[in-house]
């Protein structure tokens, strides 16, 4: 997935609405997004908050090095600070967030070294998931994945970054789920949590490039029931995005 290089002036993510007076700029990505994702389905509030924050991190909602303020998040979710504090603690334990010396919880900063490490791990693990998925199911789920990919393309045509990222994640995780390995899925989720800050950095560029270049290759490999080619297309998807990210960071 390779977005085009942004101009220097438009690398900053675009806020979805004007910043209320007195609200710290670092919290902009939360306003009007997280509260809408909380489902009143009977699960404990701390689990609901944790799940929503986890999805947000995977989708690149949080900026690199952004501090997360417990009181602000609690207000956004309409709950007390305790469920938010517990959710953030769990995300720190998963290496999705980090706790600074002053006890502030923040999104990890980005670096070329960290990007290279994530690239190596993602190509190996997610490539294996794609290979196992096609080996296990062949073309059985080709129509389903093609429909999800078309939703990604439609979001790109309409200029809807949030929808594009949502459906792109659905495409990848539906594919990985077909591998039938809960252990592998857990590892992939951890990698996506750690890759979130890099995705946030590139959000302004995602609608202006060939983000879906390798999805077609994955679908073609599935149609041909070719596990090796599916893995190769998946690895190329990750590597091209990592190469581009590195060029922007350099």
Secondary structure, DSSP 4 states (H G I P E B T S, - for coil): -BPPPPPGGG-SPPPSSPPPTT--GGGTTTTTTSGGG---SSS-HHHHHHHHHHHHHHTT-SPTT-B--HHHHHHHHTS-HHHHHHHHHHHHHTTSEEE-TTS-EEEPP--HHHHHHHHHHHHHHHHHHHHHHHHHHTTTTHHHHHHHHHHHHHHHHHT-HHHHHHHHHHHHHHHHHTT--HHHHHHHHHHHHHHHHHHHHHGGGTTSSBTTTTHHHHHHHHHTT-HHHHHHHHHHHHHHHHHHHHHHH-
